[in-house]
């Protein structure tokens, strides 16, 4: 018994075209909505920050003096603190994250891989206030002795010694960087692990067949294929570290100063906004909103840089 296919009616192509048009319009609307919301946030915040920006002028970015009682507002110390603790977080988080991702994709047995991946995902879901409380109640109390030991060893070293000289304080820029490193490690690890999983198996097997060791295979096949994605993961972690509020605020020490001493207290843009916004009014509140504008701009710049780097890496692989 044979079956015959009914002749095409010409309705299916028309329906497909209408469906494609509707999907394209919906996608465009969603993307435009996101950009519009970001633009409205930037405009509204900038308008509310104008009184402080007009009062201080360029000095708002170049001055480190923050004295609300005197009507003086300078954001440089907070920008410096934000950049320092973010850099410390990346120094510790990036090697650990890449190592965990390589272990999960290239070394770990399948059963262990699932367990470790689940633990990493759970760490990413822990509220930031929990990390901050652990840092201020536990870590800041026990790490002072380690700071003193490092300071005694490195203090005599020219240039480097200034970064680690005393007096050491458990609530410091370095402690805040360590807490942020712990917080962004799961994010960078999860993204990097997914990127490593996209490396074609044939490239790995070809490298091993040519006599490469496991490390040589990773260096010659995995890293080149994943370089742009790894950079994007690091930039995403950097954006998270720069915008983190509660965890950094609890352990950073809240000292508006610019100092090379990493073991001393400092302050950052998010923590200043979180602690002082409730009691601020007038120009004082406008200055805090201006700090938010600066943080917003820094985050946007980091994400745009990550996008450019990822696109260039993809173009290089395609070529």
C-alpha positions in Angstrom: 0.0 0.0 0.0 1.4 3.3 -1.0 0.8 6.8 0.4 0.7 9.9 -1.6 1.9 13.3 -0.4 -0.7 16.1 -0.8 0.5 18.9 -3.1 1.7 22.0 -1.3 -0.9 24.6 -0.8 1.4 27.6 -0.6 0.2 28.5 2.9 3.2 27.0 4.8 5.8 29.4 3.3 3.6 32.4 4.0 3.1 31.3 7.6 6.8 30.7 8.0 7.6 34.2 6.6 5.1 35.8 9.0 6.5 33.8 11.9 10.1 34.9 11.1 9.0 38.5 10.8 7.2 38.4 14.1 10.2 36.7 15.8 12.6 39.3 14.3 10.4 42.1 15.5 10.1 40.6 19.0 13.8 40.1 19.3 14.5 43.7 18.2 12.0 45.0 20.7 13.6 43.1 23.5 17.1 44.3 22.6 15.9 47.9 22.2 14.1 47.7 25.5 17.3 46.7 27.4 19.3 49.5 25.8 16.5 52.0 26.4 16.4 51.0 30.1 20.1 51.4 30.5 20.0 54.7 28.7 17.2 56.0 31.0 19.1 54.8 34.1 22.2 56.7 33.0 20.2 59.9 32.1 18.2 59.9 35.3 21.2 59.2 37.6 23.3 61.9 35.8 20.5 64.5 36.2 20.4 63.8 39.9 24.2 63.9 40.2 24.5 67.3 38.4 24.4 69.5 41.5 27.4 67.8 43.0 29.2 67.6 39.7 28.6 71.3 39.0 29.7 72.3 42.5 33.0 70.3 42.4 33.7 70.3 38.6 36.6 68.2 37.5 37.8 68.1 41.1 35.1 65.5 41.8 37.3 63.0 39.9 40.7 64.3 40.8 40.3 65.1 44.5 40.6 62.5 47.3 39.0 64.7 50.0 35.6 63.5 51.0 34.2 65.8 53.8 30.4 66.1 53.7 30.4 68.4 56.7 32.5 70.8 54.8 30.7 70.4 51.5 33.8 68.8 49.9 33.3 65.8 47.7 36.1 64.0 45.9 35.8 60.5 44.5 39.4 59.6 43.7 40.0 57.6 46.9 36.9 55.5 46.3 37.8 54.9 42.7 41.3 53.9 43.8 39.9 51.5 46.4 37.5 49.9 43.9 40.2 49.3 41.4 42.7 47.9 44.0 40.3 45.4 45.6 39.1 44.3 42.1 42.7 43.8 41.0 43.5 41.7 44.1 40.4 39.6 43.5 41.4 38.9 39.9 45.0 38.0 40.9 43.7 35.3 43.2 40.5 34.2 41.5 41.7 33.8 37.9 44.4 31.1 38.3 42.2 29.2 40.8 39.2 29.4 38.5 41.1 28.3 35.4 42.7 25.4 37.4 39.4 24.2 38.7 37.9 24.4 35.1 40.8 22.4 33.7 40.5 19.8 36.5 36.8 19.4 35.8 37.1 19.1 32.0 40.5 17.3 31.6 41.4 15.4 34.7 38.5 14.6 37.1 36.5 11.4 36.8 32.9 11.8 35.6 31.4 11.2 39.1 33.7 13.6 40.8 33.2 16.1 38.1 29.5 16.2 38.8 30.0 16.7 42.6 32.6 19.4 42.2 30.5 21.2 39.6 27.5 21.1 41.9 29.6 22.6 44.8 30.9 25.4 42.6 27.4 26.3 41.5 26.3 26.3 45.1 29.1 28.8 46.0 27.8 31.1 43.3 24.4 31.1 44.9 25.5 32.1 48.4 24.3 35.6 49.3 27.1 38.2 49.4 26.2 39.2 53.0 27.2 35.7 54.1 30.6 36.1 52.6 30.9 39.6 54.2 29.9 38.4 57.7 32.3 35.5 57.5 35.0 37.9 56.4 34.5 40.4 59.2 33.8 37.8 62.0 36.3 35.1 61.1 38.8 35.9 58.4 39.7 39.5 59.5 40.5 38.1 63.0 42.7 35.3 62.0 44.5 36.7 59.0 46.3 39.6 60.8 49.2 37.3 61.9 49.7 36.2 58.3 49.7 39.9 57.3 52.4 40.7 59.9 54.5 37.7 58.7 54.3 38.8 55.1 55.1 42.4 56.0 58.2 41.4 58.0 59.5 39.4 55.0 58.7 41.8 52.2 59.0 45.2 53.9 62.8 45.5 53.3 62.3 44.9 49.5 62.4 48.2 47.6 59.1 49.4 46.0 57.3 46.1 46.8 57.8 46.6 50.5 55.6 49.7 50.6 52.6 47.5 49.6 52.9 45.2 52.5 54.4 47.3 55.3 52.4 47.7 58.6 50.6 48.3 60.7 48.4 45.4 59.5 44.7 45.5 59.9 42.2 42.6 59.4 39.7 44.9 57.8 41.7 46.1 54.9 41.9 46.4 51.1 43.6 43.1 50.9 40.9 41.3 53.0 38.2 42.8 50.8 40.1 41.6 47.7 40.2 38.1 49.1 36.5 38.0 49.9 35.7 39.3 46.4 38.1 36.6 44.9 36.1 34.0 46.8 32.8 35.4 45.4 33.8 35.6 41.7 35.7 32.3 41.5 32.5 30.3 41.0 31.4 32.6 38.2 34.7 32.6 36.3 35.0 28.8 36.9 31.5 28.0 35.5 32.0 30.1 32.4 35.5 28.9 31.7 34.4 25.2 32.2 31.7 25.7 29.6 34.2 27.2 27.2 36.7 24.4 27.7 33.9 21.9 26.9 33.5 23.5 23.4 37.1 22.6 22.4 36.7 20.0 19.6 37.8 16.6 20.8 39.6 16.0 17.5 42.1 18.8 18.3 42.9 17.3 21.7 43.3 13.8 20.2 45.5 15.1 17.4 47.8 16.8 19.8 48.1 13.7 22.0 48.7 11.5 18.9 51.6 13.8 17.9 53.3 13.0 21.2 52.1 15.9 23.3 51.8 15.6 27.1 48.6 16.5 28.7 49.9 20.0 29.6 51.2 20.5 26.1 47.9 19.5 24.7 46.1 22.0 27.0 48.6 24.7 26.1 48.5 24.0 22.4 44.9 23.0 21.8 42.7 24.1 24.7 44.0 27.6 25.5 44.2 28.9 21.9 40.7 27.8 21.2 39.3 29.3 24.5 41.4 32.5 24.8 38.7 35.0 24.0 36.1 33.2 26.1 38.4 33.1 29.0 39.0 36.8 28.7 35.2 37.4 28.6 34.8 35.3 31.8 37.5 37.2 33.6 35.9 40.5 32.5 32.5 39.4 33.8 34.1 38.5 37.1 35.8 41.9 37.2 32.4 43.6 36.7 31.0 41.6 39.5 33.9 42.5 41.8 33.6 46.2 41.0 29.9 46.3 41.8 29.9 44.2 44.9 28.5 46.2 47.9 27.8 44.5 51.2 30.7 42.0 51.3 33.3 44.6 50.5 31.7 47.2 52.8 31.9 44.9 55.8 35.6 44.1 55.5 37.3 47.0 53.7 37.7 49.3 56.8 35.8 52.4 55.6 38.8 54.8 55.4 38.6 57.4 52.5 42.3 57.6 51.7 44.8 56.7 49.0 47.6 54.6 50.3 49.9 52.0 48.9 49.5 49.8 52.0 47.4 46.9 50.9 47.1 45.7 54.6 45.6 49.0 55.6 41.9 50.1 55.5 40.4 51.8 52.5 37.0 52.3 50.9 35.2 51.7 47.6 32.4 53.2 45.6 29.7 50.6 46.4 30.4 50.6 50.1 30.4 54.4 50.4 27.0 54.5 48.7 25.5 51.7 50.8 26.7 53.1 54.2 26.1 56.9 53.7 23.1 57.2 51.4 20.4 56.8 54.1 21.7 59.8 56.0 22.4 62.0 53.0 20.4 64.9 51.6 20.9 67.8 49.1 24.3 68.0 47.6 25.6 65.2 49.8 23.0 62.8 48.3 23.8 64.1 44.8 27.5 63.4 45.3 26.6 59.8 46.3 24.5 59.4 43.2 27.5 60.8 41.2 29.6 57.9 42.7 26.9 55.5 41.4 27.3 57.1 37.9 31.0 56.6 38.0 30.6 53.0 39.0 28.0 52.5 36.3 30.3 54.0 33.7 33.2 51.8 34.9 31.1 48.7 34.7 29.9 49.5 31.2 33.5 50.2 30.0 34.6 46.8 31.4 31.8 44.9 29.7 32.3 46.7 26.4 36.0 45.9 26.5 35.2 42.3 27.2 32.8 42.3 24.2 35.5 43.8 21.9 38.1 41.3 23.0 35.8 38.3 22.6 34.8 39.5 19.1 38.4 39.9 18.0 39.2 36.4 19.3 36.3 35.0 17.3 37.4 36.8 14.2 40.9 35.6 14.6 39.7 32.0 14.9 37.5 32.4 11.9 40.4 33.7 9.8 
